Amino acid sequence: MFTDVCYQTFVRSIADYHLTDDVYRQVENPFEKSAIEHLLYAKNWIDTVQWHLEDIIRDPKIDPVKALEIKRWIDKSNQERTDMVEYIDSYFLDKFSNVIPQPDANINTESPAWAIDRLSILALKIYHMQEEATRTDATDEHRAACQRKLEVLLEQHRDLSSAIEDLLGDIQKGRKYMKVYKQMKMYNDPSLNPILYAQK
């Protein structure tokens, strides 16, 4: 199943990142650029770095200058994440380009790639909740609570994977069709952010 490919790729990206656990480490994508796994790995690497940036910026003792640097890094990362989702949706648009939608076909609430984006974040939640559920320096109560949360996350993984497979199947059979709406984020665009264009 395609979601198995996605999840295995996400798990590999997360494991590779945690070999050094360094937000400054450059990605070393192991997949050929022509493979969908290349996009999936790159997407999850962005998510994984941003996950740890979000941890860093919440340090109450962080230097304000450093915090601003991290905040701007997160903003840039959000734009890169959106771009990657759109690239993945372009893969699906090409894959299903010859499918003729049925007369009663309808559109889904989100595109396949945005659902896969949620699967990438879920892989990160599962990894880190597993860490918390097995922490040797935590209390039994903490580990037990995290184990219960982990079981919910694993159920979400099964449900989300099933829903994505159903969506892809419906698109392939013409029961649903997809569109890609560019996110058009405004805060990073000097011509659309009033704080930025007022300075010109």
Sequence and secondary structure as in RCSB ss.txt:
>XXXX:A:sequence
MFTDVCYQTFVRSIADYHLTDDVYRQVENPFEKSAIEHLLYAKNWIDTVQWHLEDIIRDPKIDPVKALEIKRWID
KSNQERTDMVEYIDSYFLDKFSNVIPQPDANINTESPAWAIDRLSILALKIYHMQEEATRTDATDEHRAACQRKL
EVLLEQHRDLSSAIEDLLGDIQKGRKYMKVYKQMKMYNDPSLNPILYAQK
>XXXX:A:secstr
 HHHHHHHHHHHHHHHHTTTT TTS     S TTSHHHHHHHHHHHHHHHHHHHHHHT TT  HHHHHHHHHHHH
HHHHHHHHHHHHHHHHHHHHTTT    TT EE SS HHHHHHHHHHHHHHHHHHHHHHT TTS HHHHHHHHHHH
HHHHHHHHHHHHHHHHHHHHHHTTSEE        STT TTT HHHHTT 
